[in-house]
Amino acid sequence: MVTACIKNLTLLQKDDEFISLLRECGELGAEIIGDKDLDRALLGSWMCGRMCEKTPEPQCSDCGYQFFVDSAWNQRHLTHWWCSDCEETTSPVCAHCEEVVEWVQRGITGKISA
């Protein structure tokens, strides 16, 4: 539930019922704010060719090596990633369905004032 809230936080912050729920359930609000991936989840998410029931987890298409979160984050905008396990460049695929995984950037709105 926390992961779903984080990924949709920009929409949920406009939902009065969600705000009321957070007021009543302080634990939920604390878990959302304290989540280690809050900043990353606000910026985008992984998507694969199929709609997996699980969150897509990028892995090497050649050897199956699962990329660490930091490695995946650093290479998220690249179409080919370096796999340190097989020492080749590869297209990342979903560990669950083996379809190509892509990073979908969320739009950040707001004006920057000088």
Long-range contacts (C-beta under 8 A, 24 or more apart in sequence): 1-28, 2-28, 2-31, 2-32, 2-35, 3-35, 3-37, 3-41, 3-55, 5-32, 6-32, 6-35, 6-37, 6-38, 6-41, 6-42, 7-41, 7-45, 9-41, 9-42, 10-42, 10-106, 37-69, 40-73, 42-106, 43-105, 43-106, 43-108, 44-76, 44-103, 44-104, 44-105, 44-106, 45-103, 45-104, 45-106, 46-72, 46-94, 46-101, 46-102, 46-103, 46-104, 47-101, 47-102, 47-103, 47-104, 48-93, 48-94, 48-96, 48-97, 48-99, 48-100, 48-101, 48-102, 49-94, 49-97, 49-99, 49-100, 50-94, 50-97, 50-99, 52-94, 52-96, 52-97, 54-96, 56-94, 56-95, 56-96, 56-97, 56-101, 57-94, 57-95, 57-96, 57-101, 58-92, 58-93, 58-94, 58-95, 58-101, 59-92, 59-93, 59-94, 59-95, 60-85, 60-86, 60-88, 60-90, 60-92, 60-93, 61-90, 61-91, 61-92, 61-93, 61-98, 61-100, 62-86, 62-88, 62-90, 64-95, 66-95, 67-92, 76-103, 77-103
